[in-house]
C-alpha cells in the first residue's frame, strides 16, 4: 500500500512560496534588519568582554559601510554574475568596490582623526569582515533567486493547467451546442417529460462545462455538475455500484471552487475504478461542515474504489495531479490531500479549509 500526502509532493511549493514570499518581497529591508541584529550582537559581545563600550563610532561605521557594500553587491553585482552571466565583469566590479570601500574608510577615518595604518593586520581584518558579509549576502541572494524561479515555474504550471481546462471546455462553440440542445429539449418534452428530465442532466452539465473560465465559480455549481454526471452514469450502466453521499448546505453558493476540479476526480472513478463490482462499491462523499470552535467552513472529499485492470487507457492530460495543483494554487495552506493506493484499491481524502482560504485570497 502506497501513501501520498501533499506535504511530500511538489504541490506543497505553493505553501512554501507563500510562507517565504513576505520577507523576500523587500530583500534589502530584510538584510538591513539582519545586519542590524549583527551590530547588536557585536556590541553585546564587546560589552561582555570589555565590561563597557568605549567607542560607538567604529562598530556603527562598520555597520553602515557594510550594509552599503552589500546593498550594491546584492542589487547590481550579483545579478551581473548570476543572471547576465558576465562573470569576469562581476569579479572586476567587486574588486573595484572593495578597493573603493577601503579607500573611503581610510579617508573617512583620517577626516575624523582616527589613525589607521594600511598594514597586513588591517587588510586581514577587513577581508574577514567583508568575507562574512558577502558570503552571507551571496547565500541569501541564491535563496531569493531560487525562490523566484520556483514562483515562475509554479505559475507556468498553473497557466498550463488552465489552458488545458480551457481547451477541454471549448472544443465546440458553446452557443451552437447549447442552442441546439435547447431545440431538442423543446421537442423531447412534448414527447416524454421523464425523458426530458433525464436529458436535462446532460444539458446542464454541458452548459456548466462551457462556462467562461474567467467567471467566478462556486462550490455549489461544481457539486450540481457532479450530481448531473452521476445521474447520467446511472442511465448508462445498469449494474452501477456507486455509493454517493453528498451533504452540501446552501453556503456553498458563496464558496469558491475552480471549475471541473471535483468533476475530474469523480470522472477518474469511472476511468480507473471497477464501478460495477457489487462486492466493492465505489464510494464518493462530499461533506461541507462548519467548525464549531472557529466558525470556518471545511469541505471534505472522500473517494474510494477498487482499481480495474483492463489495460492502459489514453490519458486526457488533465487528471488528479493537475487538479491538486490548481487547488493548491487557489487555496494555498487551506488545501490538503492524502492518497492511499495499492495494486487493487485507491483512496483519496481531500480537505479545503474555507475560513483560512478566503482570508488568504488576494482577490
N, C-alpha and C positions, 0 to 999 in steps of 0.2 A: 504493500500500500504506500503510495507516494502522497506527500502532503506539501502543498504550495501555499505560502502565505504572502500577502502583498508586502510584508516587512522584509522579505527576502528576494523580491523581484525588482526589476528596473522601474516599476511603477511607483516605487517609493521616491523616485527622483523628484517628483513634484513637491512632496513634503520636505525633502532636504533643501530644495531650492527656496521654498517659502521661508524656512527657518533661517537660512543664511542670507537671504536677499536684503534684509533690513540693515545689518551693519555694512554690507557690501555696496549699498546704494551710494554711500559717500565714503569711499575708502580712505581719503586723506584725513577726514574728520576722525575716522576710526584709528588711523595711525597717530594722529595728534593726541588722542586720549591715551593710547597705548604708551607712547613715549613720555607723556606726562606722568604716567604711573612709574615709568623707568626713572624719571627725575626724582619722584618722591621716594622711591626705594633707594636711590643713590644718596639722597640727603639723610634718610633714616639710617643707612649703613654708616655714613660718616659720623653721625651723632653717636651711634653705638660704640664706634671705635675710638673716637676722639673725645667724647663727652660733651662736645659743643660744636657748633658750626661757625667757624671764624670768618669765613669768606663765602658769601652767597653769589658773588659775581661770576666766578668760573663755572660752577655747575649750571647756572641759569644760561650763561652764554653757550655752553656746550649743548644744552637742550635746544635753544633757539636755532643755533647754527646747524646742529644735527638734523633738526626737523626740516629746515630749509634745504639741506642737502638731499634728504630722502624724498622730499616733495618733487624736486627737479628730477631726481633719479627715477621715481615712480611714474611721474606724469609724462616724461619725454624720453629718457634714455632706455628704459626697459621696453617700451613699445617699439623703439627702433631696433632693438636686439631680437625680440620675440616675434613681433607682428610683421615688421617690414623686412626682417631677415638681413639687416645690414650690420653684421656682427662687428666687423673691423671699425666701422664708423662709430658704433656704440662704445667700443673699448677706448677709442681715441677720445671721444667726448667725455668719458668717465675720467680718464687721466687728466684732461684739461680741467674738469670740475674739481677733482681732488687737489690739483695744484692751486687752483683759484681759492679753494677753501683754506688751505694752509697759508697762502699769501695774505688773504684777508684777515685771518686770525692773528698773524704776526703784526700786521699793520694796526689792527684794532687794539690789540693789547699794548702796543707801543704808544698809541694815542692816549690811552687811559693810564699810562705809566705803570704797566705790568711788564716786567722784564722777562722775555722768553728767549731762549737760545736755541737755534736750529741745530740741535745735536742729534746723535743717534738715538738716545733715550727718548727725546721728544718725538721723533719720527715713528719709533716703535709704538709709543703710547697712542699717537694719533692713528696709526694704521690699525691697531687693535680696536680702538673705539669705532672707527669708520667701518671696519670689517664686521663688527657686531651689528651696526645699524643697517648696512647694506645687505648683509646676509639675511637678516630677518625680513627686511623690506622685499627682497627678491622672493623669498618663500611666500610671503603674503601676496605678492603680485601673481605668482604662479597659481596659487589657490583661487584668487579672484578671476584670473584668466580662464582657468578650467571650469569654474562655475558659470561664467558667461557662455562658454562653449556648450556646456551641458544645457543651459537655458535655450540656446539657439537650436540645438539638436532636438530637445524635447518639443519645442514649438513647431519645428518642422514635422516631427512625428504626428503631432495633433493636427496640423494642417493637412497632412497626407491622409489621415483617417477621415477628416471632414470631407475631403474631396471624394473619397470612396463612398461615403454616405450620400453625398450629393449626386454622384454618378448613379448610385443604386436607385435613388429616388426619381431621377429624371431620365429614365430610359425612353419614355414616350412623353409627348406633350400632355401635361396634366389636364388642360382644358378639353382636349379631344377625348381623352379616356373618360373623364367624369361626365361630360355632356352625353357621350354615347351610352354610358351606363344609366344615366337618368332616363334616357329614351326607353331603354329596355325595362327599367323598373316600372315605368308608367304602363307598359304593355303587360308585364308579368302580373302586376297587382290586380288587373282586371280578370285574369285567368285563375290565379290562386293566391290569396292573401298569405297563406302559410309559406308558399314558395317565395313570395316577395320578402317575407321576413328573413328567410334564410339567405336570400340574395343580398339583403341589406348588410349582412355581416361582411361580405366581400367588398361592397361599395364603400362602406365606412372605413374598412382597412386600407383600401386604395386611396381614398380621399386623405387619410392621415399620412400615408407614405408620400403623397405628393405635396404635403405642406412645405412651404418655403423653409429652408434650413435656417435662415437668419431670424425667423419669427420666434418669439418666446414659446417654449414648450413646457408643459406641466405634467406632473406625475399622473394625474387622473386621466389625461389623454393617452398616455402610454399604457396604462392599465386597461383602459377600454379597448385599445387596439389588441392587447394580448387576449382579452376575453373574446373578441371577434375572431381572432386567429384560432383559438381553441374550438370555438363553435364550428368553424369551417373544417377543422381536422376531425371533429366528431362525425360530420357528414361524410367525410372521405373514407374513414376507417371504421367499419362496424365493430371490429374487435379492439378498439382503442382502450387501453388501460392506463389512464392518466388521472391521478387524483389532484385536483386543483383547489387550493384553499386561498381565497383572496379576500382579505379584510382591510379595506381602504376607506377611511372616513372622508367626508367632503372637504376637509382641509387640504387634501391632495390637489384640489383645483388651483391652489396658490403656491404649491411647492414645485420647484424647477426639476426637470428631468430631460436630459438630451434625447432627442428623437431616435427611435428604433433601437435603443440600447437594451431595454428589457425584452423587447420583441426578439432581438437577435439571440439572447440567452435562451429564451423559450424555443425558438426555432432550432437551436442546436440539439434540443431533446429529441426532435423528430429527425434530425440529420444524423446523429450518432447513437441515440438511445434505442433500446428494444421496447418500443411503445405499445406492443401487442402481447407482451408476456404477462399472462394473468398472475403468475406466481411472484413476479417482481414488477409491480406497477410503478410508473414514473410519478414522482412527487414534485409538485410545483406549488410553493407557498409564498404569498406576498402579504406582509403584515406591516401596518403603519400604526405605531402606538406612541403615546406621549409619556415621556419620562416624568414620574411623579415628583421627583426631587428638584429637577431643573426646569421642567415645563417644555423641554425641547422635544421635537418630534423625531422619532427614529424609525427608519424604513428598513425592513429586513427581507431579504430574498433567500429562500432555501430551495435548491433544485437538486434532486437525486434521481438517478436512473441506472438501469443496467445497460452496459455498453453492448451494442450489437456488433457482430463480426461478419460483415457481408462484403468485405473488400474495401478498398480505399475509394472514397467519394471525392469528386472535384471540390476544391475549396473556393469560396466566393471572394476571399481576400479581406473580408470584414467579419471577424469572428469574435470569440470571447476576449482574446488578448487585446484587440482594438477597443472593445467595449471598456475594458479595465483602464486603458489609457485615457479614454475620453472622460470616464467618471473620475479618475484621479485628477485630471486637469480641471474638471468642473468643480469638484467638492474638496480637493486638497486633503487636509488631515481629517476631514469628516468622513472620508471613504475608506472602508476596509473590506477585504475579502480573504477567504481561505478556500482551498481546493483539496479534496482528498480523492485520489484516483488510483485504481488498480487495473488489473487485466480485464475485469468484468464489471466494475462499478465506478460510478462517478458521482461526486457530491460537491455542491457549491454553496457556500454561506457568504452572503454579501450584506453589508450594513452601510447605511448612509445616515449620519447624524445631521439632521437638517438645521438644528439650532446653531451649531458651530459653523456649518457650511454657509448658511445665509449671512451670518455675521462677517465671514471672511470674503464674501463675494465682492469683487471690485465694481460690479455694475449694479 
